[in-house]
Amino acid sequence: MFDVNFVMDTYGLGGVFLEIALIEFVNAFLFQRAFADPCHLIYNYLRGRHTVIYSSLLLAVQFIAAYASWLISKQFFALNLHPQHVNAFDEECSADLTVAIIYGSIVEALGLFASKLAEFCIDERILPPNGATLINALCSGLITILGINITGMYANPIVAWALTFNCEGTSHFGHFVECIKLASHLK
């Protein structure tokens, strides 16, 4: 989450909102309505739109990419090109994905509702796909900044994984199970 932290420090929450909304909008066009939250994969599998192999492969790729980005960041910071890199390389953290479940449920439910509404509007041809995708991308940005302040984004497994993976207090397997299990119960 180096990019989010950099944008947050430089431009504040408004910058994070624009970054996430733009990334989601571009991803939706480049990857055919692909969004970062893997719960869509599970939903599409349950609805019979994807096979278990397809859904599992996509989910595995997302987690491998999150892990690889963490490894690449650590290697980059080890080059000590800037004093902040030394601090980032040596930084200790602790995993704390606990927050009152009602707060997380409300924020994440709003995001899920907006996402499902946009998908419904596309499927029923109520809105043009570009309009619904734009609404979905804007909602993703809004939910991200709300989640950063309220829930820690624990209900989005990819974000929770990227923010707290390899921190003290949770094993790698425990972190994986915690992120996925908690997200599936909230969605």
C-alpha positions in Angstrom: 0.0 0.0 0.0 3.0 2.3 -0.6 1.1 4.2 -3.2 -1.9 4.8 -1.0 0.4 6.0 1.9 2.3 8.3 -0.4 -0.8 9.8 -1.9 -2.4 10.1 1.6 0.7 11.9 2.9 0.9 14.2 -0.1 -2.7 14.9 -1.1 -4.8 13.7 1.8 -8.0 11.6 1.7 -9.2 13.5 -1.4 -6.2 12.4 -3.3 -6.7 8.8 -2.2 -10.4 9.0 -3.3 -9.3 10.2 -6.8 -6.5 7.6 -7.0 -8.7 4.6 -6.1 -11.6 5.8 -8.3 -9.3 6.3 -11.3 -7.6 2.9 -10.8 -11.0 1.1 -10.4 -12.4 2.9 -13.5 -9.4 2.0 -15.6 -9.3 -1.6 -14.3 -12.9 -2.0 -15.2 -12.3 -1.2 -18.8 -9.0 -2.9 -19.2 -10.0 -6.1 -17.4 -13.8 -6.3 -18.2 -15.5 -5.0 -15.0 -12.7 -6.3 -12.7 -12.7 -4.8 -9.2 -10.2 -5.3 -6.4 -12.6 -7.0 -4.0 -12.4 -10.8 -4.5 -15.9 -11.2 -3.0 -17.2 -10.7 -6.6 -15.4 -13.8 -7.6 -17.1 -15.8 -4.9 -20.5 -14.3 -5.7 -20.1 -15.1 -9.4 -19.1 -18.6 -8.6 -22.1 -19.1 -6.4 -24.3 -17.7 -9.2 -22.8 -20.2 -11.6 -21.1 -17.6 -13.7 -17.6 -19.0 -13.0 -16.2 -22.4 -12.4 -14.4 -23.2 -9.1 -11.1 -23.5 -11.0 -11.5 -20.1 -12.7 -12.5 -18.4 -9.4 -9.8 -20.1 -7.4 -7.1 -19.1 -10.0 -8.2 -15.5 -10.0 -8.2 -15.4 -6.2 -4.8 -17.0 -6.0 -3.4 -14.5 -8.5 -4.7 -11.6 -6.4 -3.0 -12.9 -3.3 0.2 -13.9 -5.0 0.3 -10.4 -6.5 -0.2 -8.8 -3.1 2.6 -10.9 -1.6 4.9 -10.2 -4.6 4.3 -6.5 -4.3 5.2 -6.7 -0.6 8.4 -8.5 -1.5 9.3 -6.1 -4.3 8.7 -3.1 -1.9 11.0 -4.6 0.7 13.7 -5.2 -1.9 13.4 -1.7 -3.2 13.5 -0.2 0.3 16.7 -2.3 1.0 18.5 -0.3 -1.7 18.5 2.7 0.7 18.0 5.2 -2.1 16.4 7.7 0.3 16.3 8.0 4.1 12.6 7.2 4.1 13.4 3.9 2.5 15.6 2.9 5.5 12.7 3.7 7.8 10.2 1.8 5.7 12.5 -1.2 5.5 13.0 -1.3 9.3 9.4 -0.4 10.2 7.7 -2.7 12.6 4.0 -3.1 12.6 1.3 -5.2 14.4 -1.7 -6.7 12.8 -4.9 -5.3 14.2 -7.9 -6.0 12.1 -10.4 -5.6 15.0 -13.0 -2.9 15.0 -16.6 -2.9 16.2 -18.3 -5.2 13.7 -21.2 -2.9 13.2 -19.0 -0.1 11.9 -17.3 -2.3 9.5 -20.5 -3.9 8.4 -22.2 -0.6 7.7 -19.4 0.8 5.7 -18.7 -2.4 3.7 -22.4 -3.0 3.2 -22.7 0.4 1.6 -19.9 -0.4 -0.8 -21.3 -3.8 -1.6 -24.8 -2.3 -2.2 -23.4 0.4 -4.5 -21.4 -2.2 -6.4 -24.3 -4.6 -6.8 -26.6 -1.8 -7.8 -24.1 -0.8 -10.6 -23.9 -4.4 -11.7 -27.7 -4.7 -11.8 -28.0 -1.4 -13.8 -25.5 -2.9 -16.3 -27.2 -6.3 -16.5 -30.7 -4.8 -16.9 -29.5 -2.1 -19.3 -30.8 0.7 -17.1 -27.6 2.7 -17.4 -25.0 2.5 -20.1 -22.1 0.3 -18.9 -19.7 3.2 -18.8 -22.0 5.2 -16.5 -22.5 2.3 -14.1 -18.8 1.6 -14.1 -18.1 5.2 -13.3 -20.6 5.1 -10.4 -19.0 1.8 -9.2 -15.5 3.3 -9.4 -16.5 6.4 -7.5 -18.2 4.3 -4.8 -15.0 2.2 -4.5 -13.0 5.4 -3.9 -15.5 6.6 -1.3 -15.7 3.3 0.5 -11.9 3.1 0.6 -11.5 6.5 2.3 -14.4 5.7 4.7 -12.8 2.3 5.4 -9.4 3.8 6.0 -10.9 6.1 8.7 -13.5 3.7 10.2 -12.8 0.0 9.6 -9.2 -0.3 8.6 -10.5 -2.0 5.5 -10.5 -5.4 7.1 -13.5 -6.5 5.0 -11.7 -6.0 1.7 -9.3 -9.0 1.9 -6.8 -7.6 -0.6 -6.5 -4.3 1.1 -6.3 -5.8 4.6 -3.7 -8.2 3.3 -1.6 -5.4 1.8 -1.9 -3.2 4.8 -1.1 -5.7 7.5 0.6 -8.8 6.0 3.7 -9.9 7.7 3.0 -7.8 10.8 3.6 -9.1 14.2 0.7 -10.8 15.9 -0.7 -13.0 13.1 0.8 -15.9 11.2 0.7 -15.8 7.4 -1.9 -18.5 7.2 -3.8 -17.0 10.1 -3.8 -13.7 8.3 -5.1 -15.3 5.1 -7.9 -17.1 6.9 -8.8 -14.0 9.0 -9.1 -11.7 6.0 -11.1 -14.2 3.9 -13.3 -15.5 6.6 -14.2 -12.1 8.0 -14.9 -10.7 4.6 -17.2 -13.6 3.6 -19.2 -13.2 6.8 -19.7 -9.4 6.3 -20.6 -9.7 2.6 
